[in-house]
């Protein structure tokens, strides 16, 4: 019987896709397109899914911080853009950016 991810932990992507370009500035508007372009997830799990607070480290160096439900980014969250050294704060519904907050 295979164990399931439950509670706090991390998951490493064994087949990272490094094609997420450093100059792809708008991928975060629809995170369904990320596919395997992530390196690891650190955070909460429930029933093998990203569920709760977590960080998703992407293959281009960016980091997504936020709340996950059933592997999808939801609610108030933010993306750290590593190359630009800036943070994009926004509100996501099922991996789709609904609005960006301005300072």
Backbone torsions as a table, in degrees:
resi	resn	phi	psi	omega
1	UNK	NA	129.7	-179.1
2	UNK	-81.0	136.2	176.8
3	UNK	-76.3	155.9	-178.9
4	UNK	-110.9	152.2	174.3
5	UNK	-72.5	124.0	177.8
6	UNK	-144.1	141.6	177.8
7	UNK	80.8	-156.2	-177.8
8	UNK	-89.9	139.1	178.3
9	UNK	-178.4	-160.8	178.2
10	UNK	-140.0	156.4	179.4
11	UNK	-134.2	123.1	178.5
12	UNK	-95.6	137.0	176.1
13	UNK	-82.6	117.5	-177.3
14	UNK	-82.0	-12.7	-178.9
15	UNK	-131.7	65.0	-176.5
16	UNK	-65.1	134.1	173.9
17	UNK	-99.5	112.3	-176.5
18	UNK	-91.1	20.6	-177.6
19	UNK	-85.8	2.0	176.1
20	UNK	-71.9	106.1	-173.7
21	UNK	-69.6	143.9	177.3
22	UNK	-61.5	-26.3	-178.5
23	UNK	-96.1	10.5	176.2
24	UNK	-83.2	88.3	-170.5
25	UNK	-81.4	-9.7	-172.8
26	UNK	-120.2	9.7	-179.7
27	UNK	-56.8	-31.8	-174.8
28	UNK	-69.8	-11.1	178.4
29	UNK	-70.2	-27.8	176.7
30	UNK	-142.9	95.6	-173.9
31	UNK	-74.3	-5.4	175.7
32	UNK	-63.2	-24.2	-178.4
33	UNK	-80.6	-3.2	-177.5
34	UNK	-68.9	-37.2	-180.0
35	UNK	54.0	-124.4	-178.9
36	UNK	-92.7	20.6	-175.6
37	UNK	-87.8	34.5	177.0
38	UNK	-126.4	152.7	-177.2
39	UNK	-98.2	-47.6	178.7
40	UNK	-156.1	158.7	173.4
41	UNK	-121.2	133.2	173.9
42	UNK	-123.4	125.4	179.6
43	UNK	159.1	-154.7	-174.8
44	UNK	-91.2	145.8	177.5
45	UNK	-128.6	152.1	168.8
46	UNK	-147.7	127.1	176.6
47	UNK	53.4	44.5	178.0
48	UNK	72.5	8.0	-178.9
49	UNK	-114.3	152.1	168.6
50	UNK	-65.9	120.9	-173.0
51	UNK	-150.5	105.8	-177.5
52	UNK	114.2	-158.3	-179.0
53	UNK	-70.8	139.7	178.4
54	UNK	-168.3	171.0	177.1
55	UNK	-128.7	131.4	177.4
56	UNK	-113.9	117.7	-178.4
57	UNK	-94.3	122.1	-174.5
58	UNK	-95.1	161.5	-175.2
59	UNK	-69.4	-14.4	177.6
60	UNK	-96.2	5.1	179.5
61	UNK	97.8	-12.0	178.5
62	UNK	-71.8	157.7	178.7
63	UNK	-131.8	132.3	176.1
64	UNK	-105.0	123.6	178.1
65	UNK	-112.8	134.4	175.5
66	UNK	166.8	-162.0	179.5
67	UNK	-101.1	137.4	179.8
68	UNK	-119.9	141.5	172.2
69	UNK	-132.9	120.7	179.3
70	UNK	51.8	46.6	178.4
71	UNK	71.4	9.4	-178.5
72	UNK	-116.8	142.4	177.4
73	UNK	-74.1	131.7	-178.8
74	UNK	-139.5	152.4	173.4
75	UNK	75.2	-162.2	-179.9
76	UNK	-70.4	120.8	-177.2
77	UNK	-150.3	175.5	175.7
78	UNK	-149.9	159.0	179.4
79	UNK	-117.6	126.7	173.1
80	UNK	-92.3	116.2	179.1
81	UNK	-90.6	103.8	-171.5
82	UNK	-62.1	-48.0	-177.1
83	UNK	-63.7	-43.6	-178.1
84	UNK	-83.2	-13.0	-177.3
85	UNK	53.2	51.3	178.0
86	UNK	-139.9	162.6	-178.8
87	UNK	-116.9	134.1	174.8
88	UNK	-107.6	115.8	179.3
89	UNK	-100.4	136.1	-179.6
90	UNK	-163.5	-172.7	179.9
91	UNK	-124.3	124.8	-178.7
92	UNK	-113.9	144.6	170.9
93	UNK	-125.2	116.5	-179.8
94	UNK	46.5	54.2	177.3
95	UNK	75.5	-0.3	-178.8
96	UNK	-105.2	127.7	176.8
97	UNK	-71.1	121.6	-178.8
98	UNK	-95.4	-40.1	177.6
99	UNK	-155.1	150.3	174.9
100	UNK	-103.7	135.2	176.2
101	UNK	-90.6	136.9	176.2
102	UNK	-105.5	150.1	-179.0
103	UNK	-74.6	NA	NA
